[in-house]
Amino acid sequence: MARPIWTGVLTFGLVTLPVGLYTATEDHAVHFHQLQRGTTDRIRNKRVNERTGKEVGTDEIVKGYELDEGEYVVVEPEELEEIAPGRSKVIELAGFVDLHDVEPVHFARTYYVGPRGKEYDKVYELMRSALDRSDKAGIATLTMRGKEYLTALRAQPGVLVLHTLHWADEVRDPADVVPGLPRRAKSDSRELRTAEQLIDALTIGWDPRDYRDTYEDRVKRLVAAKHKGEEVAGEAEPPEATNVVDLMEVLSRSVEQSRSGGSGASGRGKQASRSRGGEGGGRERTAGRKQAPQRKDATGPKDATRRKDATRRKDSTGPKNAKGPKGATGAKDSKGRTGATRRNDAATGRKKAQRRSRTEDPASLSKAELYERATAAGVPGRSKMTREQLLQALGRPGAAA
């Protein structure tokens, strides 16, 4: 069980709740040691006196504020604690704000807030439920590790969380930082409406488990490959910038592609899905667009038999039950299919053909996927090939994945 990094009390009106703060996130990045080139000798950092060159212990180090060159005011840690009596152990909620009014740029770090004893569970859950139902955040200040923080207390399912916030003077004005920001687009422009359609077509459900740090995976593969003396393919170059003249055409094609289930943006969703393959007992989540619910009439052989029986019954009833253009669905072809059945079969065949083409066509694959195929096929010199060269190599006889 994790230990709290801070303990104190949370005050809410006249209510006082003993709480502890726990780190909510952890770092999974690959860490390297520094070595001297050509050796396995570690590089160490030491605290040394710049005048004598001798190492100084941490118990002999104090803080100094420089007034002028070489002139300092020395401050002891105890003196810093003394100027914040009581406040260093209290989170006093000064007020509540609409959660959506706090811009994400203000959020810094997140901590879980837990009660300091079972006897405080009722008060804790009361505060969590009230914040959850009101969709608001409590604003307070907190002194921790010699620094004062602006914080926002909010509710998550089953737990209270505390976000440290950047102070207003710590957040830069984008106009002062980003040169040449464009003016707002006209609300009635065709490009804007098409861009909104593209966003709607690519709207997905949020589940953070659908995503993972793929760069960390590539670093681990690089280390493992170098350990075995193998080669590793580099990543593909980023796509070229969109031509402003062709913006409307590109947006329109993007909307059509997303609606027809083309590669493009959905390919990134498939990649995120593959990165989670095998987790949770083989469950695979997709980070692409929301999937349409499966048709109830496509669940298996038994349902297919029932559909055929239903079709025969409908056909036997005569023109009264025929739908669509007059006389179009009542007539049957040589296989006994009605017009509606033929259209459904044709649409299903086209969808299957599209899925096969995306699966089998190497031109729709990324460079990393082409490299995997080239590795399986034993293509020599693949690690130095561009994406086009990998495509050509895989197209040679005997080089199929």
N, C-alpha and C positions, 0 to 999 in steps of 0.2 A: 504494500500500500504506500502510495506517494505521501511525502511529508509536505505540509503547507509551507510556502515560501514567506508568508506573512500571516499573522494572527491579530485580531482586534475585534471591534464591535461595529455593527452596521446599525445606524439609527434611522428610524422611519417615523416621524412625528414623536410621540412619546414611547414608541416601541424600540427596545434595544435588543439586538440579536448578536450573540458571539459567533464569529465566522472565521474561516481560514481561506486564504487564496491558494489555488493550485494551478500550476502551469498547464494550459489547455493544449498546447502544441508541442511537437518535438521535431528535431532535425534528423532527417534520414539521408542527408547528403553524404557522398563519398569523401572521406577526409584523407589527405596525404601528409606525410612527414616531409620536412625539408632536409635534403641530403647534399653534401658537397659532390659536385659533378665528378664522375669517375670513381667514386667510392660509395660505401654504404654508411658513411659517418653522418650522424645526426647533427643538425644545426640547433643550437640552444640559444634562447634569449635570456639575458640576465639583467637584473637591476644593478647598475654600477654608479658610483659617484663619478661624475664627469670630470671633476678636478683631480681626484686621486687615482681613479681607475679601479678602485676596489669595489667588490660586490657588497651590497647593503641588504640586510634582512628586512622583511616586511614590518617587523615590530619597531623598526627604527625610522620608518617613513611616515611623514606627516604631510598635510596639504599646505600649499603656499600660494597666496594670491599676489601676483606681480603688480606693484604700483608703478615702478619705474625700472629701468634696466638694472638688474642686480639687487633691487630693493623689494622685499616680500613681507607680507603680513601672514604669519603662521597661524593656522587654525587646526585645532585638535578635533577628532571625530566626536568626542563627548560634548564639545562646545556647539557643534552643529545640532546634536540631539536636543540640547537644552533650549534652543530657540524655538522649538516646536513642541512644547509640553502638551501632552494629551492628544494632540492632533495626529501624531504619528501612529496612533492605535485606534483611530476612529474614522469610519466612512459615514459622513453625515449627508444624507440626501437632502439637497437644498431645494429641489423641485423636480418636476417631471415634464418631459417634452415628447412630442410626437416622434416616434422612432424614425419615420421617413424624412424628418426635417434635418437629420444629422447626415451631412454628406460623407460618403465613404472615405474621402481623403483625410478626414479627421481621425479615423480609427488607426491605432498603432498596434497594441498587443492585446491578447485575450486571456483571461484567467477564469477558471471555474471557482465559484463561491460555494463553500460547504458549511453546514452548521457545526458548531463545536460541542456536540453532545446530542444524544437521542431526545433529551427533554425539550430541545428547541425545534424538533421536526415540525410541529404544528405551526409555529410562527413562521418558520422558513417556507413551508408549502403555501401558507396563506399569502405571503408576499409574492412568491413566484406566480401563483395563480392570478392574483390581482394584476400584476404587470402583464401577464400573458393575455388576459381578457381585455385590458385597456389598450394594448399595443403601444405602450409608451416605455420610455427609458428614464430611470432616475439619474440625475446629474449630481455628482459629488466630487470632492477633492480628496486626495490620499497622499500621505507622505510615506515613502518606502525607499529604503536603501539610500537615504540622504538626498532624495529628490521628491518634489511635489508633482503630482499628476492630476490632470483633469480626467474624470472617469464617467462612464455611462453604465448603469446597471440595468440589465434586461433579462427577460425570461427565455429560456429554451425548454424544449420538452424534458421535464424531470430535473432541471438544474437551473440555478441562477448563474449568469456569466457577467463578468466585469471587463469592460473594454477601457484601456487607457487611450486617451485622446490627445492629439496634437493641439497645443494652444493656438489661438487665432493668429498670433504673430509668427508662428512656426510654419504656417501654410502659405505657400507662395501664391501670388496672383498670377494666373496663367498668362495674362496679357504681358506681364513683365518677364516671363520665362520663355514662352513659345513665340518665336518671331512669325509675323505674317499670318495670324489666325484668320480664317475666312469668315465672311459675314454669314448670318443665318440664311438657310435656303428658303425660297418662297414656298409657302405652304401648299400652293396649288400647282407646283411644278410637276410635270410628268415623271421626271427622274425621282423625285421624292416619293411619289405614290408608288412607283415601281419598286423602289428600295424598301418601302414598308411592306409590300407584297412579298418580297424576298425574305424579310424578317419573319413574317407570318408563316411562310412555307417552311422555314428552318427552325421554327420555335420547338423547343424540346422541354422535357421535364428535367428539373434539377435534381441530380443525385451525385454528390461528390465522389462516391465509390466508382463512378463510371470513368474516372480520370486518374492518371498516375504520372509520376515524373519519369518520362521516357528518356530524358537526357541522363539521369542517374543510371538507368538500365544500360545505355550505350557506353557510359564510362566503365561500368562493371564488365561489359563484354570486351571493351578495349583492353582492360587489365588482364582478363582471362586469356584473351587471344595473344597478347604479348608474352604472357607467361608460357604459352604453348608454342611460341614462335610462329604464330599464324598472322595472316594479313586481315585488316579490317577496312571495309569500304567507307568512304566519306559520305556525308549527307549531300543531297541534291541542292543545287543553287536555288535561292529564293526566286519566285516568279517575278516577271517584269511588271513595272507599274502599268496600271490601266490607262489607255489613251483617253484623254478627256473627250475627244471628238466622238469616240465610239462608246461613250459611257452608257447611253440609253440602250444600245444594242447589247452590250455586255450584261447589263442588268436584266433585260428581257430574257436573254438566253439562260441566265442564272436561275430565274424564276421557273422557266420551262424545265430546266434540268432537274431542279429540286422536286418539282411536282411529278416528273416522270421517273424519279428514283435513279437518276444518273450518278456518275462517280462524283466529281467535284467536291463540294463541301461534305456530302455524306460519306465520302471516303475517309475523312478525318474521324467521323463518328465510328466507322468500322474499325479504324485503327485503335481508337480508345476501347472499343469492345474487345478486340483481340488481346489488348494488354491485360484484360481481366479474365481471360479465358481460363477455366479450370477452378476458379475460386468459388467457394460456397457450394461444394458438391457438384461442380460442373455448371452452375448457373452462370449465364452470360448476359451482361447488361449492355445495351446499345446507347452510345452517346450521340447518335444521329437524330433525325427528326422523329417526332412521335409516331409510333407505328399504329396503323389503322387496326381496329379490332378484327380478329380473324373471322371469316365467314363461317357461320354455323354449319353450312352445307358442304364444308370441305374438311371434315374431320376424320375421315377414314373410309374403308371399303364398305362397311355397313351403311353408312350415310349415303354413299354413292349408289348402292342398290335401292335405298328408299327414294332417292331422287329419280332414278329411272322408272320406278313404279309410279311415282307421282306424275312424271311426264306422260307415261302411257295413259294414266287415268284422265289427265287433262286433255290429251289428244282425242280420247274416245268420246269426250263430251260434245265435240263439234265446234262450229264457229262461234257459238255464244261465249265461250270462255277464252277465245283467242284475243290477245291484246296486241296493240301496235297498229301499224298501217293496215288498212282493210285488205284482207287476203294474204298479208305478208307472212304471218306466223302460222296460219292454218295449214299451208302446204308443207309436205315433207319431202326430203331428198331421198336418194337411193339407200341411205343408211337409216332412214326412219327419223331423222332429226327435223325439228321445226325450225323456222327462221330464227327465233330467239335463241334456240339452243346452238345453232350454227354460229351466231354472233358471239355468244359467250365462249364457245370453244375457240374461236379465232382470237378473241382478246386474251384468253388464257395462254394460247400458244405464243402470242407476241410477248407476253410478260416472261414466259419461260425462256424464250429466245434472248430477251434482253439480259436476264440473269446469267444465262450461259455465256453470252458475249462478254459480260463484265468479269466473269470468273476465268474465262479461257484466254481473253485477249491480253497479251502482255503490255500492249500500249496503254492500258488503263492502270497499270501498276506503278507504284513509286519506285525510286531508285533502290531503296532498302529492300523492297519486295523482290525487285528484279535480281538484286545481289543474292538473296536467299535462294532463288531458283538457280542462279548461276553456280552457287556453291553446291547445291544438290546435283547439278549436272556436271560438276567438275570442270567448269570453264577456266582455262589457264589465264593468268594475268588479270583476273576480274577486279581485284582491289584497286587497280589504277584506271579502270574504265569509267567513262561517263555514262549517263543513263542511255544515250543513243547507242553507244558502243555495246552496252549490255543487251539492248534490244536486238542489235544485229547478231551478236554472238549466240543468243538464245534462239534466233531464227534459223541458224545453220542446222543441217541434218544431224541428228544424233545428239542435239543439245537441248532437247525438250526437258522441262522440269518434271 
